[in-house]
Amino acid sequence: MLAGEIEFYHFEKRFIHKNGDIIWTILSAGCVRKPDRYVDYMVAILQNISERKQAEESLRESEARYQDLYENAPDMYLSVDPHTRKIVHCNQTTAMMTGFEKHEIIGLPVIEMYHPDCRDKARQAFHSFICNGEVNDSELQVCRKDGSILDISLNVSAVKDNKGNIIMSRSSWRDITKRKLAEEALRNSEAGLKESNAAKDRLFSIIAHDLKSPFNSILGLSGILAERSREQNNKDFEKISAMVHLSTLNAFELLTNLLEWSGVQTGRIEFAPEHIEMAQAIENVIKLSDEPARQKSITISKDAPKNLIIYADKSMIETVLRNLVANAIKYSDTGGTIGVSVEQNRDELVVSVRDNGAGIPKDAMKKLFNLGETFSTKGTKNEKGTGLGLLLCKEFVEKYGGKIWAESEYGKGSTFSFSIPL
């Protein structure tokens, strides 16, 4: 046996080969020290570990690249404990997209990340994961820290042990907010196209059927006038002339509504607000309605504060009033009464047109302002209508930021009202 202490050493050393390559080695050395601590002799062994060091370096680089891809991937990744259902890890994208810090997310029950309205669906997805080991493309909503909503597509896969037991769930959240917005825009576009087609069909229907009627009346009555003129029989001229005037007025009103309504649909009508006196606007409409009201001995009254000045589009206000008064005349009995009133609230003006005429059945009320519904009945003297006037009123009032509505009791009359923001 050698006298003295035996000591062993192991450490890595780099050498430069003659060709310039770096060689990694493990230096294993043993030495025998004498009692006076001087080395008696030493044995050293060099082992080339360059390939192992290169493999370790490649592994570290690969892990670094994977970690960088994981942290900054476009999708959000989370690891969830399947037993506690708490988040144990998430990538940086999850924090960035949700607005939370990573330490605020880790340890949080994953269900709390979802919007309350879809948590039941999230629980069902988790149950499906436990049963099947995966979840594919389940659309849910996640709450951001600022309270906004993030639409996601959820995919879940399982990490299992050697016995096949699920020890971790890996969830990926893909942001589909832009896709959902695009889908919503597409649905709105489709709805707009359907409404536009309905408007077009409605317009063609009116032109094809209703516009012919007043002109047929005018042609017939003007033919009678020509014949009677040849016969020099003047006793019916006043009556027939009044009928011609009324038919012409109806045709003019229909054409005006058609032009104004088509202008609204195509965006050609521009509102030009100005200061107008409400009582004077009502008076203008009553004067225009004098002839058809006189034919049925109908009295029209107004109840509007004097010097009530509003800032609005004069043409729009008078067009809506004209149509509502014309409808009231049409559905009022001979000798009836119509009242136009104005009520000023704090932030709006409410204008109402009341009549004591035929009224509207309950099942027809919902069709009054609906473009897709055809609703028009003959007046008390068989006057024809198209329903276009109410649609025009609705378009004008809503584009101005107001509302329009109707109240009616069948057989006792109706009240049509609209509001104007002040």
GUGUNU-176468 format. One record per residue (C-alpha): residue in one letter; x, y, z. Coordinates in steps of 0.02 Angstrom, whole numbers, plus 50000, padded with zeros to 5 digits. Layout:
BEGIN
AXYZ/...
This chain:
BEGIN
M500005000050000/L500645017149960/A500995028650104/G500075045250111/E498335051550061/I497545047949891/E496535062249815/F495465061949657/Y494935076349546/H493705077549398/F493445093249296/E493095098549117/K494435106749016/R494505113848840/F495995111348728/I496385118448559/H496825105348430/K498245108048310/N496975111348172/G496125124948275/D494615114848336/I494085116048517/I494095099348605/W493105096648765/T493825084148887/I493545077449060/L495165077349158/S495175063849291/A496685064849404/G497275055649558/C498745060349667/V499615053449820/R500125065949951/K501465062950080/P501135066750261/D501995083450237/R500645087150103/Y501865086849958/V501275077249805/D502215061349786/Y501545057449613/M499965060249503/V499025050149373/A497875059549247/I496665053049116/L495915064048977/Q494245058848899/N493625067448740/I491805073248769/S491655085448623/E490195076148542/R489225075748707/K489525094448734/Q488935098148557/A487365087748587/E487045096948752/E487275113748667/S486095108748526/L484815103148655/R484945119748749/E484745129348586/S483255118648538/E482445121248709/A482755139948696/R481955140648524/Y480475130348584/Q480265141448736/D480325156948627/L479045149548506/Y477945144148652/E477995160848741/N477705171448586/A476575159948485/P475055168548406/D473915156948505/M473685156948694/Y474295141348784/L473845135948960/S474225120649066/V472815115949186/D472835103649331/P471375091849291/H471055088649476/T471025106449544/R470575114049375/K471805127949412/I473015135549287/V474805130149324/H475655138549176/C475285149949029/N476295158148892/Q476645176648870/T475355178048731/T473985173248855/A474505187548969/M474645199848824/M472955195248748/T471985195248913/G472845210148992/F473315200549150/E475065197549215/K475635179449210/H475705178549400/E473885184249405/I473365170049291/I474375155749366/G473425147949511/L471745154749452/P470305142549423/V470195141549234/I468285143349238/E468495161249305/M469365166249143/Y467785162949042/H466335174949021/P464905170849143/D463705167948999/C464735153448930/R465395145349089/D464125131349077/K464765127748902/A466555128148970/R466085115349103/Q465325104248969/A466925105748868/F467955100549020/H466805085649050/S467035080848867/F468925082148892/I468885070549043/C467855057848946/N468735058948777/G470435066048818/E470235080648697/V469145095348646/N469155102448469/D468595119648409/S467365123948547/E466925142448531/L466895151848696/Q467165169348765/V468555174848883/C468505190348993/R469955202448978/K470575211849130/D469765227949067/G468065219349055/S468045217548866/I467645201048782/L468825189948682/D468065176848567/I469115160948564/S469155143648487/L469625131048624/N470655115348592/V471205104048735/S472385089048734/A472955077648876/V474645073648953/K474605055749020/D475725045149130/N476335027649090/K474685020349151/G473655031349037/N473025042849176/I472795061249133/I474045071249235/M473885087949144/S472785096349014/R473525107748883/S472325120848819/S472545132148669/W471475147648646/R471435154648470/D470815172548454/I469325172448334/T468665189748378/K469015196648204/R468185181648125/K466645183748234/L466565202248191/A466705197848007/E465305185048025/E464225198048113/A464595210647976/L464125197647846/R462485193947935/N462105212647944/S462535214347760/E461385199947716/A460005207747821/G460295224447734/L460195216047564/K458575207347612/E457845223747673/S458435232447514/N457635218947407/A456035220347508/A456045239147481/K456325236647295/D454925223747283/R453775235147382/L454175249747267/F453855239647109/S452235233147183/I451635250747216/I452125256947045/A451355241846956/H449675242147045/D449295257547149/L449985271147037/K448815266146895/S447235268946996/P447295288047019/F447795290746838/N446365279646778/S445195290546880/I445935306346807/L445805299446630/G444005293946656/L443435310246736/S444355320946609/G443475310846471/I441785314646552/L442235333146561/A442675333146376/E441055324346331/R439975335646438/S440865350746366/R440345345146193/E438565342646254/Q438605360046335/N437865352746493/N438735362046634/K437715356646786/D438945342746837/F440535352346798/E440855358146977/K440635340647051/I441675331946918/S443005345446924/A443165343047112/M443355324247086/V444695327146954/H445605338747073/L445515326047214/S446145311747105/T447555322847042/L447975327447223/N448045308947272/A449155304747124/F450295319347163/E450415314047345/L450855296147296/L452185301947172/T452905313747302/N453025299647429/L453825288147301/L455135300947256/E455525305447436/W455575287347493/S456725282147350/G457815297047394/V457985290847573/Q458385273047515/T459755278947397/G460455292147515/R460055306447399/I459035316247526/E460055327447639/F459275335047793/A459425353947805/P458935359247981/E458315376948009/H457345386548139/I455495383848105/E453915388348200/M452985372248239/A451255379948238/Q451555387248065/A452175370547997/I450555362348059/E449525376247981/N450385373647813/V449915355147815/I448115358747866/K447925370747719/L448605357747598/S447345345147668/D445865356947656/E445095349747496/P445055331247544/A444445336147719/R443065347047644/Q442485332547534/K442075322847694/S441565337847800/I442995334247921/T443605347548043/I445475348648077/S446075357948232/K447795361348303/D448435363248479/A450205369948472/P451055383048580/K451325399548493/N453105404748452/L453755387048481/I455345387248377/I456265371048341/Y457835367248244/A457325354048117/D457145350147933/K455565359147877/S455245347447730/M455425332047840/I454245338647974/E452905343647848/T453065327347750/V452765316947906/L451315328047961/R450555327847787/N450535309047780/L449825306947955/V448445319747923/A448045311847754/N447845294847839/A446735302347973/I445615309947839/K445555293647741/Y444975283347891/S443795296347968/D441925295947940/T441005310547861/G440855324447989/G442295317848092/T443625327848185/I445525327348179/G446675335348306/V448505339448286/S449385342948451/V451155346648510/E451895342648680/Q453615348548731/N454615338048853/R456335341448923/D457325333648781/E456055330348644/L454505336648555/V453035324648533/V451815328048390/S450175318248385/V448785316748255/R447145310148327/D445555305048237/N443895297448289/G443785286348136/A443795267848098/G445275262748207/I446475248348175/P446255229948224/K447525223548351/D448235210348234/A448595223848104/M449505235848221/K451165226548208/K451125228048018/L450985246948012/F452835251548001/N453505234747939/L454285235147767/G454085216447744/E452205216947781/T450905223347659/F449575232747754/S448355244547674/T446475245447689/K445185256147601/G444615272047684/T442855275647745/K442415281747569/N443375267547485/E444935278147465/K446415267447415/G448085267547503/T449795259447487/G450525260147662/L452025269047587/G451645285147681/L451915277047852/L453535268947794/L454145285847734/C453675293647902/K454645280047993/E456185282547882/F456175301347907/V455865301148094/E457155287748133/K458495295748023/Y458195311548123/G458455301948286/G456635301248338/K455295287848359/I453575284948285/W452165274548357/A450285271948349/E448865268848471/S447165263348413/E445505256048469/Y444565247548330/G442975257148288/K443435272148396/G444915280348311/S446805281148311/T448245292048370/F449885292648276/S451335301148365/F453145304848328/S454545312548430/I455885324948378/P457475326648483/L457765344548539/
